[in-house]
Amino acid sequence: MRPPTSRSLLVLLFTGVAACTATPREAAESGAEDDAAPSAAVTAEVPALERFTVEVDGHPMAVFGRVPADATAAVLLLHGRTWSSVPDFDLQLPEENLSLMQAMAERGIAAYALDARGYGQTPRDDSGWLDPNRMAADVTGVLEWLGARHPDIAAPAVMGWSFGSTVAHLTAQRRPELVSGVALY
């Protein structure tokens, strides 16, 4: 199975983030059409990929971000069981633009991606296996960190891909006040 393109994920997620940041009246006044692909101004510079460490229950969690200085929305991306966040959401190849995080940052969205325990740059813990409850607790900690980091914009949207969609759904059920929207892919 071929992975989704950056463009298809961007349209899905940007539509969800835009819906969470604009009221229906604001969308109507801006001339946005329900069935049209989202349009957004593209910023001149793409912010570099940054790595952050967020402590959740004493465990270091690797969080990657592309954060424009004038961010108007934020999103947290959750990977599945196969790959960590950087190859899933910020893949850089010389001949192709496949970075979902870069595409979102170009449109003013602070894009973050979490490496779950035992994936990418987040170390495994003593449990030996990542279950949805543990990961949902980790995502809750990261969402609280994002809320403190971006107090002037709405709560982040969360997009989960594969196993990450289970975790995004579970997190939103348990802590709905921490998310502005959920995209399950």
Order of alpha helices (4+ residues) and beta strands (2+ residues): alpha-alpha-beta-beta-beta-alpha-alpha-beta-alpha-beta-alpha-beta
